[in-house]
């Protein structure tokens, strides 16, 4: 029997009900979830209260190899496939990354030679207000783009930089982490490694320039692209509830986060899902 679903918007995103992420997932159901994920860009599972870290990791492994994030200081001590996104301090140390401020539009791991194809974020504790996460579907945005604008982008490549992102929204990497995350160049229009669907592959947070263009021309074109892909018709904004788990497709969506109550605790746990090695590098 097909999974029960409802759309999150009229253009993309889907909520799947009746799935217990803590239970064993049979191959047929995993394939159905994967198909919905790739088709819709964002998949929401509600009511996953009290989900153990081991269960999150096991669930996500159905969809690909899990990356161990370079920011090792923010990884779970028992399940390093999970990075903590949090403003909480324990024993004089911040347990997670990204604090309580807003975080601008970005793709996870776009700055790597082998970028992530997906992520899953699980809500453990939520603040009194704020902290919504918005997603823009860049495949939908690309397909709706005027033909003349799409033609201008054909064949261009964009630069991506983790240092550029950290300079705006996060904290610097140490020397070893910096060595492991050099700037990279990827096609400005990415072909999805599974579906073959094309999407814009650039974002305001991690893309400082278009390769080979003069600085002013590059900035003007990026600004034009970013204005288009963040239009409301391409965006879904999620207001979190405890026990929500959201899985998104990094090959076709980007995301951002609102600031939230600095007097509240927010604890989120995230995995990073990789594409198969033979299909991992954007083309």
N, C-alpha and C positions, 0 to 999 in steps of 0.2 A: 504494500500500500504506500503511495507517495506520501512524503512528509507534508504536514500541514504548514502552510506559509501564508503570509500577508505582506503586501508591498510596503516599504518605508516611504517611498515617493512614487510618483507616476513615471519616473525615468529610470531609477535604479534603487538598489537596496531591498533586502527582504528579511523579515523576521521568520525564524523557523521555530515552531513549538513542538513539544512532545519529545525533545531530545534531552536525555540525562547525560551530561558530559562526564559524570563520575562512573557511568556504566560502560561495559565493553561495547565497542562500536563494530557492528558487522561490516564486512567489505562493501556490500551493496548500499548500505546507508551512508557509509563514508564517501562512496562515489557520487551519490545523489547530493550530499552536502557540498562536495567539491564542485560539481556542475553548477549548483546554485550560486556558490561563491564566485566562480569565474564569470558567470552570466551577469550577476548583479553588482559585483564590486564590493559590497558590504553585506555581511550576514550577521544578524543579531540573535543571540540565545538569551532569553530571560530566565530568572528564577533559579540560577545555578548557585544557590546559597551554600556557603561552607565548603566550597570546592577545594580539595587538597591540591597542593602544588604538583604532586605526582600525577594526579588526574588531568590537570591542565596539559602537562607535558605529553602524557600518553595520548590524549585526544589530538593534539596538534601534530604528532608524529604521523598520523594518518594522511597528512596533506603535504609532507615533505620533510627533509632534513632540517633540524633546528640549529640555528647559529648560536654560538657562545659569544655574546656581545663583547666588544673590545673594552667597554667600561666595566672592568672586573670589580671595581669598588662598589658597584651597585647591583651585583648579581646575588641571587639567592644563595645562601651558604650551602644548602642541601640539594638544590636543583639549579645548577648554573645556566640551564637553558632559559631561565626566567630572569629578566631584569626588572627591578622595582622602579616605579615612577611614583615619587612621593615627596612630601614636604616634611616628613617626620624625622625628628632627631632622637637617637637612642644612644646612651652612653657617650654623649658629646660628638656623635657622628651622624651625618645625614645618611639615612638608609637608602634613599632613592634619588633619582635624577629629576631635574626640571622644576623643582620648587613649586611656588604657588602663583607665579606670574603667568601671563598669557604666553602661548608658544605659537609662532606663525606657521603658515602653510609649509609643509615639507613632505617628502617621501621618506620612509625608513630605508636606510642603507643605500640610497641612490648614489652615494659617494664612493661605493666600492666597485671594483672591477666586476665582481659577481654580486649584483645587488639582490636584495630580498624580493621574493615574489609575494609575500604576505606577512601579516602580523595578527596576533590575537591579544586583546587587552581585556583583563578581568578586573571587575570592581570589587575590592575588599572593604574599604572604608571610604565614605564620601563626605565632602565638606557641607556646611550649612547652606552655602549658596555657591553658584558658579561651577566652573570646571567642565562645561559642556564640550564635546568634541564634534567638530564639523568635518565632513568629507566632501570632496569635489570629485566627480567622476570625469576623468580626463579623456576617456574613450567617447563618452557621450558628447563632451565638449568638442572634441576633434571632429566627430561626425556632423555636428551642427555648425561647424565653422564655415564661413563663406569660402567658396572654391578658390578665390584669388588669394586669400590669406593662407590657406593650406598649401597652395603652390609655392608661396614665398618660403615656407618652412621645409619643403622637400629637400632632403640631402644635407641639411644643417646638423651640426653637432654642438652639444652644450657642455660646458664645464660644470663640475659638481664638487663641492668642498665641505667637508665636515668642519674644518676650521672656520669657514664662513658662517655656518649655522651656529657654532658655539659662540662666535663673536656677537651674535644677535640674541640668542635665546638660551644658551646653556653655559657650562663651565669648560675651561680649556682642558685638553687632554695632556697627559704627561708625555715624556719624551718617547717612550716605547709605543704608546697609543698613537702618537703623532706619526711615528715611523710606519705603523701598520695601516694608516688611513691617508695615504697621499691623495691629492686631487686626481680626478679621473675625467674622461670625456666619453659621453654616450650619445647616440643619435637623439635628436630633439623629438623625433617621432619614433616611439618604441613599438615594436611588434610583440604582442603577448606570447610568451613561450609555450602556452598551452592552446589558446583559442585562435591565435593568429590575428586577433583584432588589434587595430592600431590606436594609439593614444599619445597625447602630448606627454613628454617625459622631461619635465623641468618644473621648478617651483621657486617661489620667492625666498624660501629659507636656505636652500642649499645650492642654488644655481646662480653664480655671480656673473656669468658671461656666456655668450655664444662664441664658440671657437672660430677664429679666423676673421671675425668682424672687428672693425674699429670700435673703441670703447663707447662712443656716443651712439653709434648705430646699433651695437649690441644692446645697450641699455634701453633704447627706444623700442626695439623689437620685443625684448623681454617684458617691458611694461605693458605693451599692447597684448601680448599673449596672456599675461597674468590678469589683466582686466577682463579678458574674455572668459578664462577658465574658472574664475571665481564668481561668475554671475549666479544669481539665486536659483535659476532653473537647473543648474548643474550641481547644487549643494544640498546635502542632508545634514542637519544638526541633531546630535543625539544628546538628550538629557539623561544622565546616568541614574540607575537605581541599583541598590546593593544586589549583588549576584548576577548583574549583567555581564555577558561576555560578547565582545564584538570582534569579528574576524574580517579583515579587509585585504583587498588585493592591491599590493604596492605597485604592480605593473600598470594598473589603470586608474588608481585613485591617489590623491594626496589628502592630508588632513591637517587640522590645526586645533588648538585648545584655548578656551577662555581662561582668564584668571579666576581665582576662587578665594574664598574666605581664608585669610592667612592665620586666623585664630583656630581654624578647624584642622583636623587630620584628614589627609587623603592618601590612600594606599591603593595602588593599582599594580597588577603583575602582567608582564608582557612577554610573549614569545616572538621570535623572528623566524619565519618559514622561508626556506631557500628553494629555488627551482633546481631541477636536475642539472648536474654539471654540464651536460652536453647541450643544454638549452638555456643556460643561465645568463650569458652575456647578451645584452640588448642588441637588436639588429633592426 
